[in-house]
Amino acid sequence: MNTKTYSPSDRYYSLDILRGLAALAIVLFHWRHLFHTCTAYTGFVAERQPLYTVLYFFYEAGQKAVELFFTLSGFIFFWLYSKQINAHKISFYAFSIRRLSRLYPLHFVTLLLVLVLQTVYYLIFKCYFIYTHNDLYHFVLHLFFASNWGFQKGYSFNGPVWSVSIEILLYGIFFIVCWLKKDHALVAFVVAISSYVLFSYTGYQLAQGLFSFFVGGLVYKLFHYRFAVLVNGFWGNVVIALAVIAWTLTSLELYYHFSESLFLALLDLFSIRSRYIFLFERMIPFFIGAVVFPLTILTLVILETRRGALGKRMAFMGDISYSAYLLHFPLQLAFVLLVTKLEISSTVFESPVLLVLFFSVLITLSLASHRYFEIPVQKKLRRLLLSGDGAVKR
């Protein structure tokens, strides 16, 4: 019988790694950008992309990592901030400055960078790269982090920042819920389920974010209230086993769905392909967001609590997740402009060598951005705009 006692960690390095991997998964999904012309993704064939047999999951479904981001944010914010806000120990001003000092500087720099690169692209091709609504109106929306609050006519400038724009709204809603002392599990459950229903029928991005964020909050509540049971007991092992099963099923399901296989031929033979597609489009996304991602987070925090710091040496992946996410689109645009200048075919992006080169440049730039720009500017802004304790806390 295990008699060892455990206590919650101050930091879960495995979640940092997971956040970094999620960012890189989105970059892989956006690899298709490199084949874009003024009218379509000309020449992009998923199966021909570098290392497809190994990375097919990310090429085909990497966009799901955005929901993982939201879920991780929910877990982390309920963990780090809910008690402080609930007890009114942190003001909305201080909370906002902490978040904006972390997020806004790089957002502003990449916005200007994309403005320049899109102007160059437009002068060459007489159209914009991927995201087309690059006018003054949408620039102002980006300046206020409001690019995807519902005022937009479409995606614009550094398009992937849409999820950060939504996350800003999630922070505000989270703060209000905690300030009103309504941050208990039942409220989180109701918000999550109602948001998913709303997202399913309307596609509102805020509803998608609310679902994942409050699912993350529910995961934290479960871990917090059932800590001893999950970490010390049999049920922790059950969670880990279920996470492995869930990921296995999801991987197989995505493989069969996206491959032209005997499986799909059998569905046609029995005239049930349409019902399968409906099930896939409705149930599989819910299963990933409501089961797979929560089980993954629970598994990592259980294992790290049991074993101590898990993956500490790779925790820098979390440090570069934001910079990699914001830098990857302007870097793609720069690569496309360079290939155009050298008069090279877009098929060059099917080369594993170029994939490795792109990610090497992206990770190097992200590390440099985090260490020499984001953190120094964050500290200066907090010293300037906050006083005492609020200037140093995460």
N, C-alpha and C positions, 0 to 999 in steps of 0.2 A: 504494500500500500504506500502511495506517495504522500509523505508527511511534509514535504517542503512547502513553505508559504511564499506567495508572490505578492507584489504590489504593482499597480499600474505604472507604466513608463512615462517619463517626461517627454520623450520623443520616440516615435516609431520610425526607424530608418527604412524599414521595408515599405512603408507607405510613401516615403520620398522616392524610392526606386520605382514603385508602381506608378506614381505620378509622372516621372520622367519617361517611363516606357509608354505611357498613354500618349504623351506628347509626340514621341517618335512614331507611334502607330498612326496618328493623324497625318503626320508628314508623309508616311508611306502611302496612305490612302490618297493623299493629294498629289502623288507622283503623276497622276493623269493630267495635272495642270500643264505639264511640260509638253504635252502634245496638242495643246489648244491652239486653234486659229481664230480668226475673227468670227467664225460661224459655228464651230463645233470642235470636239476633241478628235481631230483628224489623225488617224493612224494609231490611236490608242487601242490596244488589245491586251486585256489584263493578263492572259496566259503567256504573253511574250515579254512581260516585264522581268527585270533582274531577280533571279532566285525565287521565281514565282512558286515553285513546288514547296519551298520552305516557308515563304512569307505570304501565301495566298490569303490567309485569314485577315491580314492587315490590308492587302490590296483591295479585298472585296468588302470587308466590314469594318475597316479601321475607324470610320466615322463614329462608331459606337463608343469610342474612347472619350468623346466629348461628354457623354453621360457618366462615364466613370469619373471624369474630372469633377462634375457636379456632385456626384455621390461622395467622393473623397472630401470635397469642400464641406459638405454637410456634416460628415463625421468629425472633421477637424474643427469646424467652427462651433459645433455643439460642445465639443471637448474643451476647447481653449477659452471660449468666450461666453457660453450660456450662463454660467454661474456669476461671472462678473457683471454681465448686463442685468441679470435677474435681480441681483443685489444692488443695482444702480451704482456700481463702483466705477463704471466707465460711461462717459457721456457719448451721445451720438456724434458730437464733434470729434472727440478723441478717437473713437472707433473709425470714423470716416477718414481721418488723417492717416491713421495707421494703414488702412487699406490702399488709399489713393497714393500715398508716398511709395508704396511698393509697386503699384500697377501703372500709374500714370506716366512717369518719366519715359520708360521704354515705349509705351504706347504712342506718346507724342513724337518721339524720334522716328519710329518706324512709319508713322503716318506721313511725316515729311519725306522720308526716304521713298516710300511708295509713290507719293505725289510726283517726285522727280523722275523715278523710273517709268511710271505710267505715261508721263509726258513724252519721254524719249520713245517709248513703245508706240505711242499714238502718232508721233511724227514719222515713224517708219511704216506702220501698217494701217494708219487711218482708222484705228479702232483701239479699244482698251483690252488689256490682258485679263481674261476671266471675269472680273468684276467691273461692270460698265458704268455705274452711276457715280462718276467721279467729278461732280460739280461742286460749286460753293456751298449749296444747301447741305449736301451730305458731308462735306468737309466740316461744317459747323457741328453737325450731329456727332461726328467722331471726336471733335474737340471736347464735347461734354459727355463722352462715353455713351452716347445715346443712339449709336448707329443702328441698333436693332430693337428699339423700344416700341416699334409700331408706327413711327413717323416716316420711315424710309420708303423709298419707291423700289428698292432692290438692294442687292449687295454692292458695296462700294469700297474703294481704296484697299486697305489691308483686310480683306473680307473675313479671314478666320477670327478676327477680333470680335465677331458677333457673339461668341460664347462669353467673352469677358464682359461685353456690354450687358448681357443678360445676368451675369454673375453679380454685377454691381447692384441690379435691382434685387437679386436674391439676398444680398447683404442687408439691404434696407428692410426687406420683409422680415428677415431673421431677427434683426435688431428689435423691431416693433413687437414681434411675438415674444421675445425674451423679456423685453422691458415691461410688457403687460403680464409677465409671469404665466404665459400660456405655452411654455415650451415643454409640455409633458408629452408622453408618448401618444396619447389618444389624439391630440391636436395634430401631431406630426403625421399620424396614420391617415387622418381625414384629409389633410392637405395633400398628401401624396396620392391617395386614390382618386380624389376629385380632380386633381391636376392631370393625372394620366388620362382620365376619361375625357377631359377638355382637350388635351393634346391629341388624342386619337381622332376626335371629330373635327377639330379646327386647325391643328398643326401649329398653334401658337407656341413660339419658342420659349416664352416665359413659362408656360405650363409644363413644357418638357423639363426646364431647369428646376421648377418647383418640385416636380415628382422626384427627380434624382436627388436633389439637395435634402429633402425631408426624409427620403429613404435612408440617406447617409446619417441623418439625425436619429432615426429609429435604430440603426445599427449601433450608434454610440450608446443610446439609452439601454439597449439590450446588454451590451458589453459592460456598461457601468453598473446596472442593477443586478446582473447575474455574473459578476466578475469571478467570484470564487468557484461557482459551479462550472463555468466555461474553461477557466484556466487550470483548475486542479482536477476536475472530474471527468467522468466518462463522456459527458455531453460535449466537451471540447473536442474530443476525438471524433465524435459524430459529425460535428461541424466541418472538421477538416476533411473527413471522408466524403461528405456531401459536396464540398467545394470541388474536390477532384472529379467526382461523378458529373457534376453540373458542367464543368469545363470540357470534359470528354464528350458529353452529349452535344454541347453547343458546337464544338469543333467538327464533329461528325455531321451535324445538321447543316452547318454552313458549307461544308465540303460537298455534301450531296446536293444542296440547293444551287450552288454556283457552278457545279461541274456538269457537263453533258455526259451523263452516266447511265448505266443500266437501270439505276434507281428511278430516274425520271421517265425512262421508257416504260417501266412497269406501271408508273402512275398513269401514263397515257393509255396503256393497255386496259387498265381497269376503270378508265374514265373518271379518275378522282384527282387528277392534277389540279384542277381549279380549286377544289376544296383544300388541297394541300397548300397551294399558294396562299389562299385566304388565311389558313392556320399559321403559316410562316409569317405573313405580314402582320398579323394581329397578336399572336401568342408568343412567338419567339422573341421579338423585341421586349415584350413585357417580362418574359422569363429571364432574359439577360439583365435587364435593369432592376428587377425586383428580387431575383434569386442569385444569379451568378455573381454580380458585382458585390452585393452585401456579403455573401459567403466568402468571397475572396478577401475582403477587408477584415472580416472577423477571423478568418484563418491566419492572416498575417499578424494581427495583433495578439492572437492567442499564442502563436509560435514564438513571437519575439518576447512576449512577457515570460514565457517558460524558459527560453534559451538565453535571454539577454539580448544586447544589441545585435540585430540581424541585418547583415549587409551594410554595416557602417561605412566601409570603404567605398561603397558605391552610392552613398547617399547624395553625392554631388548631382546625381541624375535628377533629384527633386529640385536642386538649386537651379538647374538649367532648363527646367520644364517650361517656365513662362517665356524665357528668352528664345528657346528653340521654337516654341509655338508662334511667337510674334515675328521672328526673323525668317521663318522658312518660306513664307510667300515672297517677300522682297528678294530673298536669295534665289528662289526659282525664277523670278522675273529677270534677275541679273544673268543667270545661266542661259536663259532663252535669248536674251539680247546678245550675249557673247557668242552663242552658237550661230545666231543669225549673222553677226558681223563676220564670223569665220566661214560662212556659207556651208555649214555642216547640216546634214539632214537630221530631223528630230529623232530618227531611229537610233541615234547615238545614245539616247536616254534609255535604251533597252540593254545597255552594257552594264554588267555588274561592276566594272571598274569605275564608271561614272557614278553609280549609286554610292559606292564606297567613298569616292571623292567628295560628292555632295554632302554626305553625312559627316565626313571628317571636317569639312569647312564649317558646316552648321554647328557642330558640337564645339569646335574651337572658338568660333565667334560667340556662341552662347556662354561658354565659360568666361571669356574675356568680358563680355557684357555684364554678367552677373557680378564678377569680382571688381572690375574697374569702373563700372558705371552705375548699375542698379543699386548696389548696396551703399556705396559712398553717397549717392544722391539721396537715397532713402534716409540715411542717418542725418544728413544735413537738413532735410525738410522736417524731420521729426524734432531735431534740436531747435529749429526755427519756429515751428508751429505748435509744438507741445512743450509742456514743462514737466520736470520731475520724472516720475515713474512712467508716464505715458509715452515718453520719448524713446524708451528702450524695449518695452514689451513687444512681442510679436503681433 
